[in-house]
Amino acid sequence: MSFKWFGPLALLAALVIGDQIRINRPAHKYRLTVEVETPEGRKSASGVVAVHPDRSYTRRGQTRTLGDAVFVDLGQGKNLVALLAHVDNKLVLDDINYVALRAYGAAAGKRVPFSEMSRQTGIVPVRGELIPVLVSFADPATPGSARQVGPDDAEAVLGKGYRLQGISAEVVPNGYWPLDFGGALGEPVTRGIQAKLPWLDVAGNPAASALRAAGLPGVDGIDAREAFTRK
């Protein structure tokens, strides 16, 4: 190849790579933390999710979240899972995109622009309608053992001495896609729910079976697996 083409090709490659970074880099990431009081003390778990607006040229998509549901091991064979879903007469998968945005707005007492979310700091509570659907599995290996847990009455499913202490959101470093490996490069999206719920990859839509067992409405109208994991 003639060296006269090296410069233009290198520039083209840089433009293509830069455009892919622009399209695929999340608008912001946030850590969702779930804390539960148990007879053995406080238990908690958290997960980082990434919120991606549609930056493609067609603009036919929509804002989406990548990440996993948060699984809290409570000990004594008990657990609590914060799904990537909410209920508004039926199961809603899109509201998880705006949990941190609305939580920071509620904490500030004013609207926080979506474009400024990556610059927010501090930890804010997630309350009321912002709380994702909570479920518990009597046996995590059995999707049909799922039961919905009320944020204000965890004892009804988990037993005496179990109480949701709180859920919080914290914006974390966005990083530089696709090099967000941690530290200065940004917090990576948390994965691992499939190790906790091994049936997620099994054929036959066991995720839908789990949501139905929990008594959740509108399961037939969604991709049930997305309540547990988004890729």
Wavefront OBJ file of the C-alpha trace (Angstrom):
o trace
v 0.000 0.000 0.000
v 1.279 3.457 -0.845
v 2.167 5.557 2.173
v 0.195 8.434 0.682
v -2.989 6.597 1.728
v -1.849 5.945 5.293
v -2.855 9.363 6.644
v -6.370 9.430 5.152
v -7.044 5.823 6.199
v -5.806 6.468 9.727
v -8.058 9.524 9.924
v -11.036 7.533 8.640
v -10.364 4.787 11.183
v -10.156 7.355 13.985
v -13.455 8.909 12.875
v -15.202 5.517 12.747
v -13.871 4.475 16.165
v -14.767 7.853 17.659
v -18.278 7.611 16.265
v -18.740 4.128 17.725
v -17.616 5.407 21.115
v -20.092 8.290 20.828
v -22.938 5.929 19.936
v -22.173 3.180 22.452
v -20.907 5.105 25.465
v -23.593 5.260 28.169
v -25.069 8.591 29.190
v -24.437 7.642 32.810
v -23.968 4.694 35.119
v -25.304 4.269 38.602
v -24.905 1.837 41.458
v -28.146 0.506 42.922
v -27.688 -0.709 46.503
v -30.224 -2.725 48.480
v -29.936 -2.992 52.274
v -31.980 -5.363 54.415
v -32.192 -5.736 58.185
v -32.157 -9.396 59.197
v -32.077 -11.252 62.537
v -28.328 -11.672 61.880
v -27.718 -7.994 61.143
v -27.747 -5.844 58.073
v -27.153 -7.469 54.678
v -26.625 -5.614 51.428
v -25.695 -6.006 47.786
v -25.304 -3.648 44.878
v -24.931 -3.597 41.132
v -23.827 -1.062 38.551
v -26.085 -0.494 35.547
v -25.471 1.640 32.466
v -28.117 3.892 30.914
v -27.811 4.272 27.132
v -29.784 6.803 25.096
v -30.382 6.159 21.413
v -27.594 8.020 19.604
v -27.875 6.099 16.340
v -28.519 7.966 13.121
v -31.960 6.423 12.651
v -33.140 7.491 16.129
v -35.630 4.628 16.031
v -34.576 3.096 19.312
v -35.106 4.217 22.869
v -33.221 4.699 26.092
v -32.145 1.343 27.510
v -30.388 0.018 30.591
v -27.700 -2.661 30.623
v -27.033 -4.642 33.771
v -28.390 -7.276 36.133
v -30.956 -7.416 38.887
v -29.483 -7.050 42.392
v -29.454 -10.305 44.386
v -29.072 -9.936 48.157
v -28.074 -13.103 50.033
v -29.755 -12.738 53.420
v -28.375 -15.922 54.943
v -30.457 -18.768 56.348
v -31.392 -19.701 52.783
v -33.238 -16.424 52.235
v -32.740 -13.812 49.543
v -34.141 -10.625 48.098
v -33.896 -9.640 44.427
v -34.439 -6.120 43.098
v -35.607 -6.637 39.518
v -35.034 -4.350 36.545
v -38.760 -3.706 36.487
v -41.561 -1.720 38.084
v -45.307 -2.213 38.317
v -47.827 0.329 37.030
v -50.956 -1.788 36.582
v -48.632 -4.107 34.665
v -44.918 -4.859 34.593
v -42.908 -1.979 33.142
v -39.325 -2.490 31.971
v -38.498 1.076 30.891
v -38.747 2.846 34.255
v -35.398 1.421 35.408
v -33.812 3.833 32.904
v -34.871 6.780 35.026
v -34.494 5.552 38.617
v -31.284 7.470 39.315
v -32.451 10.521 37.349
v -35.664 10.800 39.369
v -33.985 9.922 42.677
v -31.423 12.717 42.255
v -34.201 15.081 41.250
v -36.223 14.170 44.344
v -33.171 14.640 46.576
v -32.402 18.037 45.017
v -35.999 19.174 45.029
v -35.776 20.099 41.363
v -35.534 18.506 37.950
v -32.099 17.167 37.028
v -31.473 17.222 33.248
v -30.697 13.818 31.745
v -27.615 15.321 30.069
v -26.156 16.293 33.464
v -26.595 12.952 35.196
v -23.008 11.791 34.692
v -21.855 14.807 36.741
v -24.024 14.101 39.779
v -22.331 13.164 43.047
v -23.323 11.589 46.327
v -25.726 8.822 47.304
v -29.474 9.440 47.133
v -32.382 7.362 48.448
v -34.683 5.464 46.109
v -38.166 5.652 47.562
v -41.814 5.143 46.758
v -42.669 4.416 43.153
v -38.984 4.458 42.209
v -38.375 1.211 44.121
v -38.053 -1.670 41.650
v -40.107 -4.822 42.010
v -38.741 -6.949 44.852
v -39.022 -10.730 44.839
v -37.669 -13.592 46.916
v -37.032 -17.207 45.935
v -37.671 -19.975 48.444
v -35.270 -21.918 46.233
v -33.205 -19.843 43.763
v -32.890 -22.924 41.544
v -36.683 -23.087 41.162
v -38.324 -20.197 39.291
v -41.764 -21.213 40.526
v -40.705 -20.481 44.111
v -40.677 -16.698 43.523
v -42.810 -14.450 45.714
v -43.229 -10.700 45.519
v -41.948 -8.802 48.547
v -43.618 -5.558 49.594
v -41.114 -2.792 50.391
v -43.010 -1.986 53.598
v -43.780 -5.551 54.660
v -40.825 -7.816 53.946
v -41.705 -9.933 56.992
v -44.800 -11.258 55.210
v -42.567 -13.255 52.856
v -39.152 -13.364 54.496
v -40.230 -13.894 58.089
v -39.965 -12.062 61.378
v -37.015 -9.735 61.775
v -36.569 -9.000 58.064
v -37.066 -5.418 56.921
v -36.046 -3.425 53.891
v -33.660 -0.866 55.340
v -33.399 1.122 52.148
v -32.443 1.335 48.504
v -30.064 3.956 47.177
v -28.568 5.137 43.901
v -25.132 6.590 43.271
v -23.798 7.844 39.954
v -20.424 6.210 39.249
v -17.643 7.037 36.742
v -18.797 6.516 33.182
v -15.436 5.486 31.793
v -14.458 5.284 28.165
v -16.359 2.570 26.336
v -15.171 -0.073 25.548
v -12.298 0.333 28.023
v -14.378 0.746 31.195
v -12.557 -1.926 33.151
v -12.709 -0.173 36.523
v -10.854 2.481 38.445
v -9.929 5.542 36.431
v -11.385 3.909 33.323
v -14.875 3.797 34.825
v -17.045 1.339 36.716
v -17.949 -1.736 34.661
v -21.516 -3.003 34.541
v -22.103 -5.656 37.206
v -22.866 -9.186 36.039
v -23.553 -12.395 37.948
v -27.309 -12.892 38.274
v -27.129 -16.006 36.088
v -24.875 -17.672 38.649
v -27.509 -16.970 41.310
v -30.486 -17.976 39.146
v -29.121 -20.748 36.897
v -32.411 -21.275 35.065
v -32.198 -17.915 33.295
v -30.440 -19.543 30.325
v -32.767 -22.549 30.180
v -35.221 -22.870 27.291
v -38.932 -22.573 27.935
v -39.049 -19.038 29.360
v -38.578 -19.855 33.058
v -38.191 -16.116 33.741
v -41.854 -15.681 32.840
v -42.720 -18.577 35.138
v -40.890 -16.838 37.984
v -42.730 -13.552 37.421
v -46.090 -15.320 37.263
v -45.311 -17.272 40.433
v -44.642 -13.937 42.135
v -48.110 -12.795 41.087
v -46.879 -9.976 38.875
v -49.251 -8.612 36.195
v -48.672 -8.227 32.469
v -46.012 -10.908 32.087
v -47.210 -11.981 28.640
v -46.567 -8.565 27.127
v -42.845 -8.317 27.919
v -39.555 -10.146 27.471
v -39.572 -11.591 30.979
v -35.846 -12.276 31.000
v -35.206 -8.524 30.826
v -36.596 -8.176 34.328
v -33.473 -10.037 35.462
v -30.752 -9.122 32.986
v -30.178 -6.725 30.070
v -27.306 -7.060 27.605
l 1 2 3 4 5 6 7 8 9 10 11 12 13 14 15 16 17 18 19 20 21 22 23 24 25 26 27 28 29 30 31 32 33 34 35 36 37 38 39 40 41 42 43 44 45 46 47 48 49 50 51 52 53 54 55 56 57 58 59 60 61 62 63 64 65 66 67 68 69 70 71 72 73 74 75 76 77 78 79 80 81 82 83 84 85 86 87 88 89 90 91 92 93 94 95 96 97 98 99 100 101 102 103 104 105 106 107 108 109 110 111 112 113 114 115 116 117 118 119 120 121 122 123 124 125 126 127 128 129 130 131 132 133 134 135 136 137 138 139 140 141 142 143 144 145 146 147 148 149 150 151 152 153 154 155 156 157 158 159 160 161 162 163 164 165 166 167 168 169 170 171 172 173 174 175 176 177 178 179 180 181 182 183 184 185 186 187 188 189 190 191 192 193 194 195 196 197 198 199 200 201 202 203 204 205 206 207 208 209 210 211 212 213 214 215 216 217 218 219 220 221 222 223 224 225 226 227 228 229 230 231
